[in-house]
Amino acid sequence: MKTWFITGASRGFGLGIAREALEAGDQVVATARQPGRILDALSGYGNRLLAIALDVADPSSPDVAVKQALDCFGRIDVLVNNAGYGQLGAFEEVAREDLIRQFETNVYGVFDVTRAILPTMRGQRSGHVITISSIAGISGGAGSSLYSATKHAVGGWSEALSQEVEPFGIKVTCVYPGRFRTDFLDASSVRYGSIPIDDYAELSASRKKALDDNNHLQAGDPSAFARAIFGLSRNEHAPIWLGAGSEAYRVFIKKSNALYRNAEEWKALTVSLDVVEDSK
């Protein structure tokens, strides 16, 4: 039996992962800004479920929540950094305060929660940090530059972190989902730029229409996603990067091919920038 700590667990991926772990007999610390919603959605699991308040954008909140978790269960085996939202809109259309809020939630919140839990995992000499990024963290797209920046950030961080904590028996996996049939595209999970600029009007309108038209029609199955994340928690060879869904597979292949072509096309310039040692 493992003990999970899941952020953003009142709906979507977080709720699905919490349910999957509980159904398997594990213990779950499910967190959200409004933990009552977790209790409404998950019942019948007795003292194996602890639903507590956590606002990842509040830097004082993670330490309090982690202490509650440890007081209840004594250990944390799997951390799922899931809480987040999408700040969309062209870069110039997003106000600075909205930019800051996006990073506070999607990046600094991930860092603060993980920082609060890693000492416990190091002490156990075991653990698994699973962070939910996005295909936008592999390949950026017009109209989602800031969201993409946050998801690239946690991807690079995960890769480096995995090397730092591997000696302590801690695994790190960054998951890159494509579009899944959750409420991520609802107004409660996605925000658009608040500074209208005529030059971007067509881009912003077409981007919003495309996303609205795809809402709840996405190819990804949230239940399958939850099962996959649970499977990772039992896999001794869990990867550092995991694409989630057929769309993610296509994005991974397209980006890796583009990087290879770029490296070859610009090889002469790239390698010419090394110091040339004097052969004399």
C-alpha positions as CSV (number, residue, x, y, z in Angstrom):
1,M,0.0,0.0,0.0
2,K,1.3,3.4,-1.0
3,T,0.4,6.9,0.2
4,W,-0.3,9.5,-2.4
5,F,-0.3,13.3,-2.2
6,I,-2.3,14.8,-5.1
7,T,-2.8,18.5,-5.9
8,G,-5.8,19.7,-7.8
9,A,-7.8,16.6,-6.8
10,S,-11.3,18.0,-6.8
11,R,-11.9,17.3,-10.5
12,G,-10.3,16.2,-13.8
13,F,-7.1,14.3,-13.8
14,G,-6.5,14.8,-10.0
15,L,-9.8,13.3,-9.0
16,G,-9.5,10.4,-11.4
17,I,-6.0,9.5,-10.1
18,A,-7.2,9.8,-6.5
19,R,-10.1,7.4,-7.2
20,E,-7.9,4.9,-9.0
21,A,-5.4,4.8,-6.1
22,L,-8.2,4.4,-3.6
23,E,-9.9,1.7,-5.5
24,A,-6.5,-0.2,-5.5
25,G,-6.4,0.0,-1.7
26,D,-3.9,2.9,-1.4
27,Q,-4.0,5.8,1.0
28,V,-4.6,9.2,-0.6
29,V,-4.1,12.8,0.5
30,A,-6.3,14.7,-2.0
31,T,-5.9,18.4,-2.0
32,A,-7.7,21.3,-3.5
33,R,-8.7,24.9,-2.6
34,Q,-12.1,23.6,-1.7
35,P,-11.6,20.1,-0.3
36,G,-15.3,19.7,0.3
37,R,-15.7,19.0,-3.4
38,I,-13.4,16.0,-3.0
39,L,-15.5,14.6,-0.2
40,D,-18.6,15.0,-2.3
41,A,-17.0,13.1,-5.2
42,L,-15.2,10.4,-3.2
43,S,-17.1,8.5,-0.6
44,G,-16.8,5.1,1.0
45,Y,-13.0,5.0,1.4
46,G,-13.0,5.6,5.2
47,N,-9.7,6.7,6.8
48,R,-7.7,5.9,3.6
49,L,-8.8,9.3,2.2
50,L,-7.6,12.6,3.7
51,A,-9.1,15.6,1.9
52,I,-7.4,18.9,2.8
53,A,-7.1,22.5,1.7
54,L,-4.2,23.5,-0.5
55,D,-3.8,26.6,-2.7
56,V,-0.5,26.0,-4.6
57,A,-0.3,29.7,-5.5
58,D,0.0,30.5,-1.7
59,P,3.6,29.7,-0.7
60,S,2.7,29.2,2.9
61,S,0.1,26.5,2.1
62,P,2.2,23.5,1.0
63,D,4.1,23.2,4.3
64,V,0.8,23.2,6.3
65,A,-0.8,20.6,4.0
66,V,2.2,18.3,4.0
67,K,2.4,18.4,7.8
68,Q,-1.3,17.4,7.9
69,A,-0.6,14.5,5.5
70,L,2.4,13.2,7.6
71,D,0.5,13.6,10.9
72,C,-2.2,11.4,9.4
73,F,-0.3,8.8,7.4
74,G,3.4,9.1,8.4
75,R,4.8,8.9,4.9
76,I,4.3,10.0,1.3
77,D,5.2,7.6,-1.5
78,V,3.8,9.3,-4.6
79,L,3.5,13.0,-5.3
80,V,1.3,14.1,-8.2
81,N,1.7,17.7,-9.2
82,N,-1.5,18.2,-11.0
83,A,-3.0,21.5,-10.0
84,G,-2.9,24.2,-12.7
85,Y,-4.8,26.1,-15.4
86,G,-4.3,27.4,-18.8
87,Q,-3.6,31.1,-19.4
88,L,-4.2,31.5,-23.1
89,G,-4.1,34.5,-25.5
90,A,-1.2,36.1,-27.4
91,F,1.7,37.1,-25.2
92,E,1.0,40.9,-25.6
93,E,-2.7,40.4,-24.7
94,V,-1.9,38.9,-21.2
95,A,-1.6,41.4,-18.4
96,R,1.5,41.2,-16.2
97,E,-0.6,40.2,-13.1
98,D,-2.1,37.3,-15.1
99,L,1.4,36.3,-16.2
100,I,2.5,36.2,-12.6
101,R,-0.5,34.2,-11.5
102,Q,0.1,31.7,-14.2
103,F,3.7,31.1,-13.0
104,E,2.7,31.1,-9.4
105,T,0.2,28.3,-10.0
106,N,1.8,26.2,-12.7
107,V,5.5,26.6,-11.8
108,Y,6.2,28.0,-8.3
109,G,3.3,25.9,-6.9
110,V,4.9,22.8,-8.3
111,F,8.2,23.8,-6.8
112,D,6.8,24.7,-3.4
113,V,4.8,21.5,-3.0
114,T,7.7,19.3,-4.1
115,R,10.2,21.2,-1.8
116,A,7.9,20.5,1.1
117,I,7.7,16.7,0.3
118,L,11.2,15.8,-0.8
119,P,12.8,15.8,2.7
120,T,10.3,13.0,3.6
121,M,11.1,11.0,0.5
122,R,14.8,11.4,1.1
123,G,14.4,10.2,4.6
124,Q,12.5,7.2,3.3
125,R,15.1,6.7,0.5
126,S,12.1,6.2,-1.8
127,G,9.4,8.1,-3.6
128,H,8.0,9.1,-7.0
129,V,7.4,12.7,-8.1
130,I,5.0,12.8,-11.0
131,T,4.4,16.2,-12.6
132,I,1.7,16.8,-15.1
133,S,3.0,19.0,-17.9
134,S,1.3,19.2,-21.4
135,I,2.1,18.8,-25.0
136,A,2.5,22.6,-24.9
137,G,5.6,21.8,-22.8
138,I,7.1,20.0,-25.8
139,S,5.9,22.2,-28.7
140,G,4.7,25.7,-28.2
141,G,1.9,27.2,-30.2
142,A,0.5,30.6,-31.1
143,G,-2.0,31.8,-28.5
144,S,-0.6,29.8,-25.6
145,S,2.9,31.3,-25.2
146,L,2.7,31.8,-21.4
147,Y,1.0,28.5,-20.7
148,S,3.6,26.8,-22.9
149,A,6.4,28.6,-21.0
150,T,5.2,27.2,-17.6
151,K,4.9,23.7,-19.0
152,H,8.4,23.8,-20.6
153,A,9.7,25.0,-17.2
154,V,8.4,22.0,-15.2
155,G,9.7,19.7,-17.9
156,G,13.2,21.0,-17.8
157,W,13.1,21.1,-14.0
158,S,11.8,17.5,-13.8
159,E,14.7,16.3,-16.0
160,A,17.3,17.9,-13.8
161,L,15.6,17.0,-10.6
162,S,15.5,13.3,-11.5
163,Q,19.3,13.3,-11.6
164,E,19.6,15.1,-8.2
165,V,17.3,12.8,-6.3
166,E,18.0,9.4,-8.0
167,P,20.8,8.6,-5.5
168,F,18.1,8.7,-2.8
169,G,15.8,6.1,-4.5
170,I,13.4,8.8,-5.7
171,K,12.0,8.6,-9.3
172,V,10.8,11.6,-11.3
173,T,8.4,11.5,-14.2
174,C,7.1,14.4,-16.3
175,V,3.8,13.5,-18.1
176,Y,2.9,15.4,-21.3
177,P,-0.8,14.9,-22.0
178,G,-2.5,15.8,-25.3
179,R,-6.1,16.9,-25.2
180,F,-8.2,14.8,-22.9
181,R,-12.0,14.8,-22.3
182,T,-11.9,16.8,-19.1
183,D,-13.2,20.2,-18.2
184,F,-9.8,21.8,-18.9
185,L,-11.3,24.0,-21.6
186,D,-14.2,25.2,-19.5
187,A,-14.1,28.8,-18.2
188,S,-13.2,27.4,-14.7
189,S,-9.9,26.1,-16.0
190,V,-8.8,28.3,-18.9
191,R,-8.4,32.1,-19.1
192,Y,-7.9,34.4,-22.1
193,G,-5.9,37.6,-22.5
194,S,-7.4,40.7,-21.0
195,I,-5.7,43.3,-23.2
196,P,-7.4,43.2,-26.7
197,I,-5.0,44.2,-29.5
198,D,-6.4,44.6,-33.0
199,D,-3.4,42.9,-34.7
200,Y,-4.1,39.7,-32.7
201,A,-7.9,39.8,-32.9
202,E,-8.1,37.2,-35.7
203,L,-5.6,34.8,-34.1
204,S,-7.3,35.1,-30.7
205,A,-10.8,34.6,-32.1
206,S,-9.9,31.6,-34.2
207,R,-7.9,30.0,-31.4
208,K,-10.8,30.4,-28.9
209,K,-13.3,29.0,-31.4
210,A,-11.2,26.0,-32.1
211,L,-10.8,25.2,-28.4
212,D,-14.5,25.8,-27.7
213,D,-15.5,23.5,-30.6
214,N,-13.2,20.8,-29.3
215,N,-14.4,21.0,-25.6
216,H,-15.5,17.6,-24.3
217,L,-14.8,16.1,-27.7
218,Q,-11.1,15.5,-27.1
219,A,-9.6,12.1,-28.0
220,G,-8.0,11.4,-24.6
221,D,-9.8,9.2,-22.1
222,P,-9.4,10.5,-18.5
223,S,-10.0,7.1,-17.0
224,A,-7.3,5.5,-19.0
225,F,-5.0,8.4,-18.0
226,A,-5.7,7.7,-14.3
227,R,-4.9,4.0,-14.8
228,A,-1.7,4.9,-16.5
229,I,-0.5,7.1,-13.7
230,F,-1.3,4.4,-11.2
231,G,0.7,2.0,-13.2
232,L,3.6,4.3,-13.2
233,S,3.6,4.3,-9.4
234,R,4.2,0.5,-9.5
235,N,6.8,0.6,-12.3
236,E,10.4,0.4,-11.1
237,H,11.5,1.6,-14.6
238,A,9.1,4.6,-14.9
239,P,10.4,7.0,-17.5
240,I,11.5,10.6,-17.0
241,W,9.2,11.7,-19.9
242,L,5.9,10.2,-20.8
243,G,3.6,11.3,-23.6
244,A,-0.1,10.7,-22.8
245,G,-2.4,10.0,-25.7
246,S,-2.0,9.5,-29.4
247,E,-1.8,13.3,-29.9
248,A,1.2,13.4,-27.6
249,Y,2.9,10.6,-29.5
250,R,2.6,12.6,-32.7
251,V,3.9,15.8,-31.0
252,F,6.9,13.9,-29.6
253,I,7.8,12.5,-33.0
254,K,7.3,15.7,-34.8
255,K,9.4,17.7,-32.3
256,S,12.2,15.2,-32.2
257,N,12.4,15.1,-36.0
258,A,12.4,18.9,-36.2
259,L,15.2,19.1,-33.7
260,Y,17.3,16.6,-35.6
261,R,16.7,18.5,-38.9
262,N,17.6,21.8,-37.3
263,A,20.8,20.3,-35.8
264,E,21.9,19.0,-39.2
265,E,20.9,22.1,-41.1
266,W,22.8,24.4,-38.8
267,K,25.6,22.0,-37.9
268,A,28.4,23.9,-39.6
269,L,27.6,27.1,-37.7
270,T,26.9,25.3,-34.4
271,V,30.2,23.4,-34.3
272,S,32.2,26.3,-35.5
273,L,31.7,28.2,-32.3
274,D,34.1,26.0,-30.2
275,V,37.5,27.3,-29.2
276,V,40.1,26.4,-31.8
277,E,43.2,25.2,-30.0
278,D,46.6,26.3,-31.4
279,S,48.2,23.2,-32.8
280,K,51.7,24.6,-32.5
